[in-house]
Amino acid sequence: MERQAGFDALAALACVLGWMLWSVLIGGLAHRLPQAALRGDNWLTRERPWPESKRSYERVLGIKFWKPLMPDAGDALPGGVRKNSLVGRDAASLQRLVEETRRAELVHLAIWPFWIVTALWLPPVGVLVNLSFATLFNLPCLWLQRYNRLRLQPLLLAMGNRERSVAS
C-alpha cells in the first residue's frame, strides 16, 4: 500500500511537471513565431464550418461575465505582450491584437494534447482526469481568443473602408 502511494505521488508530480514544461515549451515556440506568420488565419485559426458569432459567445457561453476573470500570460516570456496592453484604437494596434489572439489560440491548441502523453504512466482514470484538466483550462482560452477576433475584425474592416473612402 505504501509503495502504491509513492507511485501515485510520483505520477501526480510527473503530471504537474509535464504540464508546466510542455506549457513553457509551447509558449516559447509560439513566442518565436514571426508576426508575419500571424497576419492571416491558417487551417487551425480560420472560421469554423459551424456558425460562430459574437452574439453566440455572449448568449450561449456568457463570455462577458467570465472574460474579466481570465489570466493573460502574454508577457510571461521576455518581450511578450499582454493583450490588454494593446488597447490602442488605431488600425495597427488592433491588427496586432488580432495577431496576438491567433498566437494565443495556437498556444492553447498545442498545449491541450499533452493529456495523451500522460497515458504513458497513468491508469485510464488518471488520463481522463488529465483530459478534463486540459479541456477545462484550454477551451475557455480558445473561446476567448475567437470571441475577441470576432469583435476586432469588423472594426478593422470598417477602418479600412473608411480610410479607402477618405483617400478617394
MODELLER restraints for C-alpha pairs under 7 A, 6 or more apart:
rsr = mdl.restraints
at = mdl.atoms
rsr.add(forms.Gaussian(group=physical.xy_distance, feature=features.Distance(at['CA:11:A'], at['CA:121:A']), mean=6.72, stdev=0.5))
rsr.add(forms.Gaussian(group=physical.xy_distance, feature=features.Distance(at['CA:11:A'], at['CA:122:A']), mean=6.81, stdev=0.5))
rsr.add(forms.Gaussian(group=physical.xy_distance, feature=features.Distance(at['CA:15:A'], at['CA:118:A']), mean=6.85, stdev=0.5))
rsr.add(forms.Gaussian(group=physical.xy_distance, feature=features.Distance(at['CA:22:A'], at['CA:111:A']), mean=6.83, stdev=0.5))
rsr.add(forms.Gaussian(group=physical.xy_distance, feature=features.Distance(at['CA:23:A'], at['CA:111:A']), mean=5.95, stdev=0.5))
rsr.add(forms.Gaussian(group=physical.xy_distance, feature=features.Distance(at['CA:26:A'], at['CA:107:A']), mean=6.20, stdev=0.5))
rsr.add(forms.Gaussian(group=physical.xy_distance, feature=features.Distance(at['CA:26:A'], at['CA:110:A']), mean=6.82, stdev=0.5))
rsr.add(forms.Gaussian(group=physical.xy_distance, feature=features.Distance(at['CA:26:A'], at['CA:111:A']), mean=6.66, stdev=0.5))
rsr.add(forms.Gaussian(group=physical.xy_distance, feature=features.Distance(at['CA:27:A'], at['CA:107:A']), mean=6.18, stdev=0.5))
rsr.add(forms.Gaussian(group=physical.xy_distance, feature=features.Distance(at['CA:30:A'], at['CA:103:A']), mean=6.46, stdev=0.5))
rsr.add(forms.Gaussian(group=physical.xy_distance, feature=features.Distance(at['CA:30:A'], at['CA:107:A']), mean=6.44, stdev=0.5))
rsr.add(forms.Gaussian(group=physical.xy_distance, feature=features.Distance(at['CA:38:A'], at['CA:99:A']), mean=5.04, stdev=0.5))
rsr.add(forms.Gaussian(group=physical.xy_distance, feature=features.Distance(at['CA:38:A'], at['CA:102:A']), mean=6.27, stdev=0.5))
rsr.add(forms.Gaussian(group=physical.xy_distance, feature=features.Distance(at['CA:38:A'], at['CA:103:A']), mean=6.76, stdev=0.5))
rsr.add(forms.Gaussian(group=physical.xy_distance, feature=features.Distance(at['CA:39:A'], at['CA:99:A']), mean=5.75, stdev=0.5))
rsr.add(forms.Gaussian(group=physical.xy_distance, feature=features.Distance(at['CA:45:A'], at['CA:102:A']), mean=6.62, stdev=0.5))
rsr.add(forms.Gaussian(group=physical.xy_distance, feature=features.Distance(at['CA:53:A'], at['CA:150:A']), mean=6.82, stdev=0.5))
rsr.add(forms.Gaussian(group=physical.xy_distance, feature=features.Distance(at['CA:54:A'], at['CA:147:A']), mean=5.99, stdev=0.5))
rsr.add(forms.Gaussian(group=physical.xy_distance, feature=features.Distance(at['CA:54:A'], at['CA:150:A']), mean=5.85, stdev=0.5))
rsr.add(forms.Gaussian(group=physical.xy_distance, feature=features.Distance(at['CA:54:A'], at['CA:151:A']), mean=6.58, stdev=0.5))
rsr.add(forms.Gaussian(group=physical.xy_distance, feature=features.Distance(at['CA:57:A'], at['CA:63:A']), mean=5.95, stdev=0.5))
rsr.add(forms.Gaussian(group=physical.xy_distance, feature=features.Distance(at['CA:57:A'], at['CA:147:A']), mean=6.60, stdev=0.5))
rsr.add(forms.Gaussian(group=physical.xy_distance, feature=features.Distance(at['CA:58:A'], at['CA:64:A']), mean=6.09, stdev=0.5))
rsr.add(forms.Gaussian(group=physical.xy_distance, feature=features.Distance(at['CA:72:A'], at['CA:82:A']), mean=6.23, stdev=0.5))
rsr.add(forms.Gaussian(group=physical.xy_distance, feature=features.Distance(at['CA:73:A'], at['CA:82:A']), mean=6.73, stdev=0.5))
rsr.add(forms.Gaussian(group=physical.xy_distance, feature=features.Distance(at['CA:74:A'], at['CA:80:A']), mean=5.49, stdev=0.5))
rsr.add(forms.Gaussian(group=physical.xy_distance, feature=features.Distance(at['CA:74:A'], at['CA:81:A']), mean=4.94, stdev=0.5))
rsr.add(forms.Gaussian(group=physical.xy_distance, feature=features.Distance(at['CA:74:A'], at['CA:82:A']), mean=4.39, stdev=0.5))
rsr.add(forms.Gaussian(group=physical.xy_distance, feature=features.Distance(at['CA:74:A'], at['CA:83:A']), mean=6.50, stdev=0.5))
rsr.add(forms.Gaussian(group=physical.xy_distance, feature=features.Distance(at['CA:75:A'], at['CA:81:A']), mean=4.70, stdev=0.5))
rsr.add(forms.Gaussian(group=physical.xy_distance, feature=features.Distance(at['CA:75:A'], at['CA:82:A']), mean=5.21, stdev=0.5))
rsr.add(forms.Gaussian(group=physical.xy_distance, feature=features.Distance(at['CA:83:A'], at['CA:97:A']), mean=6.43, stdev=0.5))
rsr.add(forms.Gaussian(group=physical.xy_distance, feature=features.Distance(at['CA:83:A'], at['CA:100:A']), mean=6.97, stdev=0.5))
rsr.add(forms.Gaussian(group=physical.xy_distance, feature=features.Distance(at['CA:86:A'], at['CA:93:A']), mean=6.07, stdev=0.5))
rsr.add(forms.Gaussian(group=physical.xy_distance, feature=features.Distance(at['CA:86:A'], at['CA:97:A']), mean=6.10, stdev=0.5))
rsr.add(forms.Gaussian(group=physical.xy_distance, feature=features.Distance(at['CA:87:A'], at['CA:93:A']), mean=6.86, stdev=0.5))
rsr.add(forms.Gaussian(group=physical.xy_distance, feature=features.Distance(at['CA:88:A'], at['CA:94:A']), mean=6.81, stdev=0.5))
rsr.add(forms.Gaussian(group=physical.xy_distance, feature=features.Distance(at['CA:91:A'], at['CA:156:A']), mean=6.19, stdev=0.5))
rsr.add(forms.Gaussian(group=physical.xy_distance, feature=features.Distance(at['CA:91:A'], at['CA:159:A']), mean=6.85, stdev=0.5))
rsr.add(forms.Gaussian(group=physical.xy_distance, feature=features.Distance(at['CA:94:A'], at['CA:152:A']), mean=6.85, stdev=0.5))
rsr.add(forms.Gaussian(group=physical.xy_distance, feature=features.Distance(at['CA:94:A'], at['CA:156:A']), mean=6.99, stdev=0.5))
rsr.add(forms.Gaussian(group=physical.xy_distance, feature=features.Distance(at['CA:98:A'], at['CA:149:A']), mean=5.82, stdev=0.5))
rsr.add(forms.Gaussian(group=physical.xy_distance, feature=features.Distance(at['CA:98:A'], at['CA:152:A']), mean=6.86, stdev=0.5))
rsr.add(forms.Gaussian(group=physical.xy_distance, feature=features.Distance(at['CA:101:A'], at['CA:145:A']), mean=5.03, stdev=0.5))
rsr.add(forms.Gaussian(group=physical.xy_distance, feature=features.Distance(at['CA:101:A'], at['CA:149:A']), mean=6.86, stdev=0.5))
rsr.add(forms.Gaussian(group=physical.xy_distance, feature=features.Distance(at['CA:104:A'], at['CA:145:A']), mean=6.93, stdev=0.5))
rsr.add(forms.Gaussian(group=physical.xy_distance, feature=features.Distance(at['CA:105:A'], at['CA:142:A']), mean=5.45, stdev=0.5))
rsr.add(forms.Gaussian(group=physical.xy_distance, feature=features.Distance(at['CA:105:A'], at['CA:145:A']), mean=6.07, stdev=0.5))
rsr.add(forms.Gaussian(group=physical.xy_distance, feature=features.Distance(at['CA:108:A'], at['CA:138:A']), mean=5.56, stdev=0.5))
rsr.add(forms.Gaussian(group=physical.xy_distance, feature=features.Distance(at['CA:108:A'], at['CA:142:A']), mean=6.52, stdev=0.5))
rsr.add(forms.Gaussian(group=physical.xy_distance, feature=features.Distance(at['CA:112:A'], at['CA:134:A']), mean=5.25, stdev=0.5))
rsr.add(forms.Gaussian(group=physical.xy_distance, feature=features.Distance(at['CA:112:A'], at['CA:135:A']), mean=6.82, stdev=0.5))
rsr.add(forms.Gaussian(group=physical.xy_distance, feature=features.Distance(at['CA:112:A'], at['CA:138:A']), mean=6.42, stdev=0.5))
rsr.add(forms.Gaussian(group=physical.xy_distance, feature=features.Distance(at['CA:115:A'], at['CA:127:A']), mean=6.48, stdev=0.5))
rsr.add(forms.Gaussian(group=physical.xy_distance, feature=features.Distance(at['CA:115:A'], at['CA:130:A']), mean=5.21, stdev=0.5))
rsr.add(forms.Gaussian(group=physical.xy_distance, feature=features.Distance(at['CA:115:A'], at['CA:131:A']), mean=5.28, stdev=0.5))
rsr.add(forms.Gaussian(group=physical.xy_distance, feature=features.Distance(at['CA:115:A'], at['CA:134:A']), mean=6.60, stdev=0.5))
rsr.add(forms.Gaussian(group=physical.xy_distance, feature=features.Distance(at['CA:118:A'], at['CA:127:A']), mean=5.95, stdev=0.5))
rsr.add(forms.Gaussian(group=physical.xy_distance, feature=features.Distance(at['CA:119:A'], at['CA:127:A']), mean=5.68, stdev=0.5))
